[in-house]
């Protein structure tokens, strides 16, 4: 028992505590990064959907573009509010699909949250 008490007060105890603190910090950083991954993956999916839509029906009417975008988003289990999607036509008649939306990442329940805003613009080819 005397050896145990000596190691707590000595250098060995300090190095164990430092190691535990470092591991706790590393675990917290990994947890935080993992919380940000799903919204970023969703962003990449939405960007890909916008690209596909504008390459396939980008020269059609606004209703066709919006309908196709929302159907493809729903197919990929992405809930997209139609109010977050705008379609602008340039003077040359080319359409641009603009998607602005936000997702909230909860790091600590009811204490620490971060809102992520995403903006996607895709032009018809």
N, C-alpha and C positions, 0 to 999 in steps of 0.2 A: 504494500500500500504506500509506503514511503517513496518508492520510485515513481509511482503514478503522480503523487503530489509534486515531486520535484520536476517532472516533465511538464506539468501544467504551468508552473512558474518559470521554467527555464526556456531556453531557445527552442527546444522541440515543440513545446506547446504553442509558441508564437508562430512557428512555421506551419503547424497544423491549422491554426486559426486563419492564417493568411491564405492557405490553400483552399479552405472552405469558403472564404470570402471571394476569392477569385472564381471558384466554381459557381458560386451563387450569381455573381455578376455575369459570367458567361451564359448561364442558364437563362437569366432575365433578358439578355440581348437576343438570344436565340428565340425565346418565346415572343418577343416583340417583333422580330423579323417574320416569324411564321404567321403572325396576325396580319401582316401587310401583304402576304403573298396572294391570298384569294382575290382581293380587289384588283391587284395588278394583273393577275391571270384573266379576270373578267374583262379588264380594259383591253388586253390584247385580243380577246375573243371578239369584243365589240368592234375594235378597229378592223379586224379581219372580215367581219360581217359587212361593215360599211364598204370596204374595198370590193368585196364580191358583189354586193348590190349595185354599186355604181358602175362596175364593169359589165354587169349583165343587163340592167334595166335603167342605166343612168340617163339615157336620152328619152325615156318615156315621161309621162306626166308625174306631177308631185305625189298624187294619190297612190300611184303604182309603186313609186320608190318607197314611200312611207309604209305601205302595206307589206311589201316584201321585206323591208328592214325589220319591222315588228314581228313578222312571222318567223324569220330566221333567228331573231333574238330569243323568241319564246321557245323555239325548237332546241336551242342550246341552254335552256333553263335560265335565261337572263331576263329579269323583269325590267322592262324599259318603259318609262312613262312617255306617251306620245308628245306631251308638252315639252320634253327635253330634246326633241328632235325637230330641226328646221331644215327646210330645203329652199335654197336660193338659186335663182336663175340669173346668169350673167346676160349681158346684152347680146352675146353671140348665141344664146340659147342653151349653153351648157349648164347643167345643174351641179350644185354643190350640196352634199349632205353634211349637216353640222349636228353633232351630238354633244350636249353638255349635261353632265350628271355628276352626282356626288355619292360617295359611300362613306359610312362611318365605321372606323375601326375602334373596337373597344379593347383597351389594354388592361385596365382594371375596372371591373364592373362598378358603375355609378361614380367613379372617381377620375379616371383618365381615359378620354376619348379623343380621337383625331379624325377630322373630316378631310377626306381626300376628294379633290375636284378633278374631273377629267374632261378634256376637250378634244374632240375628234373632228377633222374636216377631211372630207374625201370628195374629189371632183370626178365628174364623168369623163371617161376616156374617149 
